[in-house]
Amino acid sequence: MTFAAVMTFLKKISPLMNLGDKELEILSTPENVLQAELDVNGKKYPAYRVQFNSARGPYKGGIRYHPEVDLDEVKSLAFWMALKTAVADIPLGGGKGGITVNPKELSVSEIEELSRKFVRAFYEHLGPRKDIPAPDVYTTPQIMAWMRDEFEKITGESAPGMITGKPLELGGSLVRDIATALGGVYVLEEAMDKLSLKEKTVAIQGFGNAGMNAAKLLIERGFTIVAVSDSKGGIYNKEGVDIDAVINTKKESGSVIHYSNAEKITNEQLLSIGCAVLVPSALSDAITKDNASNVKAKIIVELANGPTTTEADEILHSKNVLVLPDILANAGGVTVSYFEWVQNNTNDYWDEELIKTRLKEKMVTAFNGIWQLYSQNDHDFRTNTYMIAITKILTAERLRGRI
Ligand code: NAD
């Protein structure tokens, strides 16, 4: 989603919070925008780190490797990170990074060189008390390991907490791999309880880390997955698909569409499937004014960042569809990243049960705080989530004397 579109939403809700010019300026201006050009084998790759807001703690946010990454997109993602850490109530700010590259066209050693050069370009601005990156689209625990190594080579000190999403053997955290999906499932269960929704049918768009793990976790909890999709298209069976078989099919053939016991559908059709819960887990701008009125689900769980446009949001609200927004629904990822950072900083490593208990506590508390406000006004759930996050950021800004 463009930064201009993100800011349009901020301006739309600002009268509800009586935001003044200074407050709007703080919320719409990154504190630092860092840029570099990284050279690998004579080819130049633009690289970005946007440090959006640090009022509540050090900057935190992933690094995306994608051919379409640009400064505008990284700014939107960095802004959302600042809100997300506030919603999850973890003592971190918001930032995001990216390199304009198609990693599928690079060899492993070229990806390593590129990743080390990213750290060399920005290391003065990174660190466990300054800015803590993490993986995002097409960046992996191995890339985090190279980045930690490069940072320590330059600074000469051990600094496991300078980056999260690391391999377990190098200071990573248990549960990080499924944290985004698990956090989304925890808030979905709370929402279903509040709405007394008993029907447990689900359609999931996107079948990567977020979507596939959500499918597995929901099946364990007695849900029926009636439709899933990936970039090649989708499948639908109103009796439910066999998720283990779908995972195997994707592993073997590269796509869910080769699963045999279901009807083939398009990604667009998936959005209007009859089901209780819709889980967009792929792209931004998937649900728009053109298809929002066809949505039949009662709850949307935004595991993807920015899957619903502002116009679509209004249509969904008027249809009484509850949208659990990205800055809440996918905050489980950054929450367990925060747990990883705490473990690194204290050298005290937690077991799986403790991490899951603490994650649930964070997600349920965040959901209930928003639900309480939502029950007292006519605004949609996203607007209420933004109001809570913005209030926390501005309170910190005021206490620091910046406003
Ligand atoms: P991923 O690369 O593991 O998976 C993406 C999936 O989307 C793949 O199955 C791909 O085939 C599918 N896809 C791509 N284009 C599509 C299209 N046009 N239609 C339908 N499906 C399509 O990525 P991920 O980590 O699962 O991230 C997915 C979304 O969740 C992104 O928006 C990301 O920013 C967001 N998110 C992920 C995490 C996390 O921890 N993984 C945390 C927060 C937010």
Boltz pocket constraint, residues with backbone or C-beta under 6 A from the ligand:
constraints:
  - pocket:
      binder: B
      contacts: [[A, 136], [A, 137], [A, 138], [A, 176], [A, 180], [A, 205], [A, 206], [A, 207], [A, 208], [A, 209], [A, 210], [A, 211], [A, 229], [A, 230], [A, 231], [A, 232], [A, 267], [A, 281], [A, 282], [A, 283], [A, 284], [A, 303], [A, 304], [A, 305], [A, 330], [A, 333]]
      max_distance: 6.0
